[in-house]
Amino acid sequence: MSQKFTKQELYELRNFVPIDDLIRKLQIPCKLIEGYFRFLCPLCNEFRTATKPDTNLARCFLCARNFNTIDMTLICRRVSFVEGVAFLQTFYADIQKRKRRQAELEQRVKRMIKTF
């Protein structure tokens, strides 16, 4: 089955799905070491890794490999590109729903505070 995704869709999945959250969702072993988020590299199984939130990339220093969210999904779930993107679309939609609920809750709290 062939499915096309727009450049914008792929851009959003690579850049707006936080790599740290995705690593947790994929149940990749991870931990915070000396202030850096480390994860078990899916290729070499070492913790010589880090993530960089401003570029939304994960890196293994031993493999010298960068992973974006799509790469990480395809490697860890062992799925096709289409299946990996579908997984990320669902995960991204869940993230957006959580953000909307949080924003609604914050607005309710602000309104309640104003009434006092």
Helices and strands as residue ranges (DSSP letters): H 7-16, H 19-25, E 30-33, E 36-39, E 49-52, E 57-60, E 65-67, H 69-77, H 81-115
